[in-house]
Amino acid sequence: FLLLVTEDTMTVNANWTVLSSFVAGMATSLLVAKLFNNNFTAKRKKRTNEGATIEGDDLSLFYGDIDELTTILPSRKFLPEDLYGKMVRDCVVFCVDIILVRKTDDGRRECLLVKRSSEPVKGVWWWPGGRMLKGETFFDAAKRKARQETGLTDVTCVQVLGIWNTFFPTSNWDTATEKGTQTVNAIVLVELNSVGVDVSLDNTSEDCRWISLDPKVAEKNCEDKYVSQGLLRLHSWNPE
């Protein structure tokens, strides 16, 4: 009888040991999975607004002689009005806009917004920028736009922050039957090297102002969504 009791007890203990090991293993697996998922979710959340290129890379690929491919003919700079108007209404226009950053005397970093003087989004505070010319790199177009629209020439192009696809119900070239336009916009981060220089606007803008680089401040001040997204992309790459 004692032998039977001992054997039964040993069997129960063995079964309990197996069950305990199984439960412990399951608990460990669940804990590891939870930690992994939390870490993965945190990384994904951190990467939400990432996507900028590495600094100094403007994504240009040349299949031929660079000088020939980047020569901009006069005919490409100023298109006939009827041709350009039809292109705006019937085609997608590629533009380069810039986040132009300066450092103030007290060390703060700010970026420039301009108030648009024509459609699309007339009267909206936006990034300086406009149509890219055939033969230009992203950085070439960014420097030209800085010079033409702000009068600032001592600048350095840093990186392409991203590409946006914008749809507008109106354009400056609307007709009675055809309205609106679509643009694809590359935003380039441009740094102003000089301190204390004045902005000289061309006729594409009515006014200008410098704002904080903080996307939370932009959201609080109800800046345009295109401005906010550019700042979010910049902040994700360089949160300083």
Secondary structure, DSSP 8 states (H G I E B T S, - for coil): -HHHHHHHHHHHHHHHHHHHHHHHHHHHHHHHHHHHHHHHHHHHHHTTT-----TT------SS-HHHHT---HHHHS--HHHHHHHHHHSEEEEEEEEEEEE-TTS-EEEEEEEE-SSSSTT-EE-SEEE--TT--HHHHHHHHHHHHH---SEEEEEEEEEEEEEES--TT--SS---EEEEEEEEEEEE-SSS------TTEEEEEEEES-HHHHHHTT--HHHHHHHHHHHHH---
